[in-house]
Amino acid sequence: MDYILLPEGVWNQLYSWYGGGPVLARKVIDSGLSQTELSIEVYPLRLQLHLMPKGDRSTIRISKKETIGELHRRACEIFDLIPKQVYIWDYYSHQKHALMNDMEKILDDANIQMDQDILVEVINSNSGGCVGSVQENGSADNGILVVAASQSSSLTAGGLYANKYSSRNDDYHQEINRQNPLGMVGELALAFGELLRKLWAPGRTPVAPRSFKAKLARFAPQFSGCSQHDSQELLAFLLDGLHEDLNRVKHKPYIKSRDADGRPDEEVADEYWANHIARNDSIIVDVCQGQYKSTLVCPVCNKVSVTFDPFIALPTACTVSVPKQGRCWNLIQALSNDCSLQLNEKLLLAEIRGHLIYRFLEDPLISLSSIKDDDHLAAYKIPKDLKKTKFLQLIHCRGEQGAGNSQSTMG
């Protein structure tokens, strides 16, 4: 559906001139960590209300920035209920997950998602204020237990496990960097840590990572919803976010890198790594990062520049099967299927000879037999529509004395 967003005053003026409707009002909400990051909530939450024990149902639209109290009020209004006798539950996948009794809590913080089920439970005033017990990620018990008794048993069992878990895996709390402007105030690290705790808890039922997914989507809206996403992009964002949340460096110093000047590679690599961890020091750096060596030679003056840069991911070789006498379009089709190419993307093939870009294989009818056995191919993802895109092509030039560009990897 096509639409244009208008301020309320502009809409009212147009409506007074031409009429129309219905009015589709949308709220401006804060979409990030601070209230300065604003966006228009075009699609408010659509929730399915289930009334128990009558079995009535109703669908409502409500902003994800509204409170549980507002959801409670509207549910009572829809079903004509007495508020004091109504409890609302997170009813994800038709299972009781959590009693939503914090009336000041925001629905977004309670991990309420689009098209989710909400259970509206009416409690008989003669029941003494008792509600059914519930297990996390499980279904509700049929019997009725006193809240105090349920809390006592759950705290006892939870305390025994918490002591065992915290002694080994909760030490990351001490490394959370809430002041890092590049981080996420530690929220991503806490959500990921809680997900791992649930996954590794002994004797637990299958875990639905709703809380972690909602937190991830808050900081990276491109991963929201149920559409297919690139797993490598998600992993790269997650590792980078965890690194910033767990960065042990609170104040990053300014460091000027020195040239190699003919020094041994090991000495230069150690110096570059020391400079790196002086600004970036986390468990992600300890476990997931390495260095690669980059050597650049000026074709004019033959000056050699050697650097050791950190990496968290490297490109990998891809093997596909194509007809021996096939064309480039056969190879592009096979690669497109293997790398999950999006509809708005295409592949640009480049033939590599002697570590240099020899030519771009832009003609889909080029025969694959023209490519030598010792040649290498590189495939680049680029947008399909390049009419408004500036295309900068950098070609490596070989100097008279064999100067060039080379890269190698150091763990």
C-alpha positions in Angstrom: 0.0 0.0 0.0 1.4 3.4 -1.0 1.1 6.2 1.6 2.5 9.6 2.4 3.2 10.7 6.0 1.8 14.1 7.0 2.0 16.2 10.2 -1.3 16.4 12.0 -1.8 20.0 11.2 -1.3 19.4 7.4 -3.8 16.5 7.5 -6.4 18.5 9.3 -6.1 21.3 6.7 -6.4 19.0 3.8 -9.3 17.2 5.4 -11.2 20.5 5.9 -10.7 21.3 2.2 -11.4 17.9 0.6 -12.8 15.6 3.2 -11.8 11.9 3.1 -10.8 9.3 5.6 -10.6 7.2 7.6 -7.9 8.8 9.7 -4.9 6.6 10.1 -3.0 8.3 12.9 0.5 7.0 13.8 2.7 7.9 16.7 6.3 9.2 16.7 8.3 6.9 19.1 11.9 6.7 20.2 13.5 3.9 18.3 17.0 3.7 19.9 18.8 4.0 23.2 18.1 7.7 23.6 14.9 9.6 23.1 16.6 11.7 20.4 16.3 8.7 17.9 12.8 9.1 16.7 10.8 7.2 14.1 7.2 6.9 13.0 5.5 3.6 14.1 3.8 2.8 10.8 2.8 -0.7 11.9 1.7 -0.8 15.6 1.5 -4.1 17.3 -1.4 -6.3 16.4 -2.3 -8.5 19.3 -4.8 -11.4 19.7 -6.7 -11.3 23.0 -8.0 -14.6 24.4 -10.6 -14.3 27.2 -10.5 -17.1 29.7 -12.7 -19.0 30.7 -15.3 -17.7 28.2 -13.2 -18.3 25.1 -14.0 -14.9 23.4 -11.4 -13.4 21.1 -10.5 -9.9 19.9 -7.8 -8.3 17.8 -6.4 -4.9 18.8 -3.8 -2.5 17.6 -1.5 -0.8 20.1 1.8 0.9 20.1 4.8 -1.1 21.3 5.7 1.9 23.4 2.5 1.8 25.4 2.5 0.3 28.9 1.1 -3.0 30.1 -1.3 -0.9 32.1 -2.8 0.6 28.9 -3.1 -2.9 27.4 -4.8 -4.1 30.6 -7.2 -1.1 30.5 -8.1 -1.7 26.8 -8.7 -5.4 27.4 -11.1 -4.7 30.2 -12.8 -2.1 28.0 -13.2 -4.5 25.1 -14.6 -7.4 27.1 -16.5 -5.2 29.6 -14.5 -6.6 32.7 -13.8 -5.4 36.2 -10.1 -4.4 36.2 -9.4 -5.8 39.7 -10.5 -9.3 38.6 -8.4 -9.4 35.4 -4.9 -10.7 34.9 -3.1 -10.6 31.5 -0.5 -13.2 30.5 2.2 -13.4 27.8 0.5 -16.2 25.9 3.2 -16.8 23.2 2.5 -20.0 21.2 -0.6 -20.5 23.4 1.4 -21.2 26.5 1.5 -19.1 29.6 5.0 -17.5 29.9 4.8 -14.6 32.3 2.2 -12.8 34.3 2.2 -9.2 33.0 1.6 -7.4 36.3 4.1 -4.5 36.0 1.7 -1.8 34.8 4.4 0.7 34.1 6.5 -1.6 31.9 6.6 -0.9 28.2 5.3 -3.6 25.9 8.6 -3.4 23.9 10.6 -4.1 27.0 8.3 -7.0 27.8 9.2 -8.7 24.5 5.7 -8.5 23.1 5.8 -9.0 19.3 3.6 -8.5 16.3 0.6 -11.0 16.1 1.3 -12.3 19.5 -1.4 -13.9 21.7 -2.3 -12.3 25.0 -4.3 -14.3 27.6 -6.9 -12.2 29.5 -7.8 -14.3 32.6 -10.8 -13.4 34.8 -10.3 -14.5 38.4 -13.2 -15.2 40.6 -13.3 -12.8 43.6 -13.9 -15.8 45.9 -10.6 -17.4 45.0 -8.6 -15.4 47.5 -6.4 -13.7 44.9 -4.7 -16.9 43.8 -3.5 -17.5 40.3 -2.3 -20.6 38.5 1.4 -21.5 38.6 3.4 -21.3 35.4 6.7 -22.7 34.2 8.9 -20.6 31.9 8.8 -21.9 28.3 6.2 -24.4 29.4 2.4 -24.7 29.9 0.4 -23.6 32.9 -0.6 -26.1 35.6 -4.2 -27.0 35.9 -4.3 -26.6 39.7 -4.4 -23.4 41.6 -1.6 -22.5 44.0 -1.0 -19.6 46.3 1.3 -17.1 44.8 3.6 -17.0 47.9 4.0 -20.8 47.8 4.8 -20.8 44.1 7.4 -18.0 44.5 9.0 -19.8 47.4 9.6 -23.0 45.5 10.8 -21.3 42.4 13.2 -19.1 44.3 14.7 -22.2 46.1 15.2 -24.1 42.9 16.5 -21.0 41.1 18.9 -20.1 43.8 20.6 -23.5 43.7 21.1 -23.3 40.0 22.1 -19.6 40.1 24.9 -20.3 42.5 26.3 -23.0 40.2 26.0 -20.9 37.1 27.2 -17.6 38.4 30.5 -19.1 39.6 31.4 -20.1 36.1 29.6 -18.0 33.5 28.3 -14.8 35.1 31.8 -13.1 35.4 31.1 -11.3 32.2 28.8 -8.9 34.2 32.0 -7.3 35.6 33.2 -6.5 32.1 30.1 -4.8 30.8 31.0 -1.3 29.5 27.9 0.8 29.9 29.7 4.1 29.0 31.0 3.0 25.6 29.3 5.3 23.0 29.8 2.6 20.4 28.1 0.0 22.5 24.5 -0.8 23.5 24.7 0.0 27.2 25.4 -3.6 27.9 21.9 -4.7 26.9 22.9 -6.9 24.0 25.5 -8.7 26.1 23.0 -9.3 28.9 20.4 -10.6 26.5 22.9 -12.9 24.8 24.2 -14.1 28.2 20.7 -14.9 29.4 20.0 -16.8 26.2 23.2 -18.9 26.7 22.2 -19.5 30.3 18.8 -20.9 29.2 20.4 -23.1 26.5 22.9 -24.7 28.8 20.7 -25.0 31.9 20.4 -28.8 32.8 17.0 -30.4 32.3 15.4 -27.5 30.6 12.7 -27.5 27.9 13.4 -26.1 24.4 14.1 -22.3 24.4 12.3 -19.7 22.3 14.9 -16.9 21.9 12.2 -14.2 21.8 13.8 -11.9 24.3 17.2 -12.0 22.5 15.6 -11.5 19.1 13.6 -8.5 20.3 16.7 -6.9 21.8 18.7 -7.6 18.7 16.0 -6.0 16.5 15.9 -2.9 18.7 19.5 -2.1 17.9 19.5 -3.5 14.3 16.0 -3.1 12.8 17.1 -4.8 9.6 16.9 -8.1 11.6 13.4 -7.6 12.9 10.4 -9.5 11.6 10.4 -13.1 10.3 12.0 -12.5 6.9 15.1 -14.4 5.8 18.3 -12.7 6.8 22.0 -13.2 6.0 23.5 -15.2 8.8 27.0 -13.8 8.2 25.7 -10.3 8.6 23.8 -11.1 11.8 26.9 -12.8 13.2 29.1 -9.9 12.3 26.8 -7.4 14.0 26.4 -9.6 17.1 30.2 -10.1 17.5 30.8 -6.4 17.0 28.0 -5.5 19.4 29.3 -7.9 22.1 32.8 -6.6 21.7 31.7 -3.0 22.3 29.5 -4.0 25.2 32.3 -6.0 26.8 35.2 -3.7 25.9 37.4 -3.5 29.0 38.9 -0.2 27.8 36.9 2.7 29.2 39.0 5.5 27.8 40.6 4.9 24.4 44.0 6.5 24.0 45.2 8.1 20.7 47.9 5.9 19.1 49.9 6.8 16.0 51.1 3.8 14.1 54.8 3.6 13.0 56.1 2.3 9.7 57.8 -1.0 9.6 61.1 0.5 8.3 62.5 -2.9 7.5 61.9 -4.3 11.0 61.1 -8.1 11.4 57.4 -9.0 10.8 57.0 -10.5 14.2 58.1 -7.3 15.9 55.9 -5.1 13.8 52.9 -7.5 14.2 53.3 -7.4 18.0 53.4 -3.6 18.0 50.3 -3.3 15.9 48.5 -5.9 18.1 49.5 -4.0 21.3 48.1 -0.8 19.8 44.9 -2.6 18.9 44.2 -4.0 22.3 45.1 -0.7 23.9 41.8 0.5 22.4 39.9 -2.8 21.9 40.2 -5.4 24.6 37.3 -7.8 25.1 36.7 -11.6 25.1 35.6 -11.2 21.5 39.1 -9.9 20.6 40.7 -12.7 22.7 38.8 -15.5 20.9 37.5 -14.2 17.5 40.1 -11.8 16.1 43.4 -12.1 14.3 45.8 -10.2 12.1 46.5 -10.2 8.4 49.6 -8.7 6.8 49.2 -6.2 4.0 52.2 -5.2 1.9 51.9 -2.3 -0.5 54.7 -1.3 -2.9 54.6 2.0 -4.7 55.1 1.5 -8.4 56.8 4.9 -8.7 59.3 5.1 -5.9 59.3 1.4 -4.8 58.6 2.4 -1.2 57.3 -0.6 0.8 54.5 -0.2 3.3 53.7 -3.1 5.7 50.8 -3.1 8.0 49.1 -5.7 10.3 45.4 -5.0 10.5 42.9 -6.9 12.7 40.1 -9.0 11.3 37.1 -10.8 12.7 36.0 -12.4 9.4 37.8 -13.4 6.2 36.3 -14.3 2.8 36.2 -18.1 2.0 36.6 -19.9 -1.2 33.4 -21.2 -2.8 33.3 -24.4 -4.9 30.4 -24.9 -7.3 29.8 -27.4 -10.2 29.3 -26.0 -13.7 29.4 -27.5 -17.2 33.0 -27.7 -18.5 32.0 -25.9 -21.8 29.5 -23.6 -20.0 29.2 -19.9 -20.1 29.7 -17.2 -17.4 26.0 -17.1 -16.7 26.1 -20.7 -15.6 28.7 -19.8 -13.1 26.8 -16.7 -11.9 23.6 -18.7 -11.5 25.4 -21.4 -9.4 27.1 -18.8 -7.2 23.8 -16.8 -6.8 22.1 -19.9 -5.4 25.1 -20.7 -3.1 25.4 -17.2 -1.6 21.7 -16.5 -1.2 21.7 -13.5 -3.5 18.9 -11.0 -2.9 16.5 -9.8 -5.6 18.1 -6.3 -5.7 21.7 -7.7 -6.0 23.8 -9.2 -8.7 27.3 -10.7 -9.0 30.3 -9.2 -10.7 32.9 -11.7 -11.7 36.6 -10.8 -11.8 39.4 -13.0 -13.1 42.5 -13.0 -11.0 45.9 -13.7 -12.4 49.1 -13.5 -10.3 47.2 -11.9 -7.4 46.0 -9.1 -9.8 42.6 -8.3 -11.3 43.1 -9.3 -14.9 39.6 -8.5 -16.2 35.9 -8.3 -15.3 33.7 -11.0 -16.8 30.7 -8.8 -17.5 29.6 -10.6 -20.6 27.4 -13.6 -19.6 28.2 -15.4 -22.8 32.0 -15.6 -22.2 33.1 -19.2 -22.3 34.4 -20.7 -19.1 37.0 -22.6 -21.2 38.9 -19.2 -21.7 39.7 -19.2 -18.0 43.0 -21.0 -17.2 43.2 -23.7 -14.6 45.6 -21.8 -12.4 43.5 -18.6 -12.5 41.3 -17.5 -9.6 37.9 -15.9 -9.7 36.5 -13.3 -7.3 32.7 -12.6 -7.1 31.5 -9.2 -5.8 28.0 -8.5 -4.6 26.8 -5.2 -6.1 23.4 -3.5 -6.5 21.5 -4.2 -9.7 20.6 -0.6 -10.2 23.9 1.2 -10.7 22.6 4.2 -12.6 23.0 6.6 -9.7 26.0 4.8 -8.2 29.6 6.0 -8.7 31.7 3.1 -9.8 35.4 3.5 -8.7 37.6 0.8 -10.2 41.1 0.4 -8.7 43.6 -1.6 -10.7 46.8 -3.0 -9.2 49.8 -2.1 -11.4 52.9 -4.2 -11.6 56.1 -2.1 -11.4 59.2 -2.6 -13.5 60.9 -4.6 -10.8 58.0 -6.8 -9.9 56.4 -4.5 -7.4 52.8 -5.2 -6.5 50.3 -5.9 -3.8 50.1 -9.0 -1.6 48.3 -10.2 1.5 48.9 -13.0 3.9 47.2 -14.0 7.1 48.6 -14.4 10.6 46.6 -16.1 13.3 
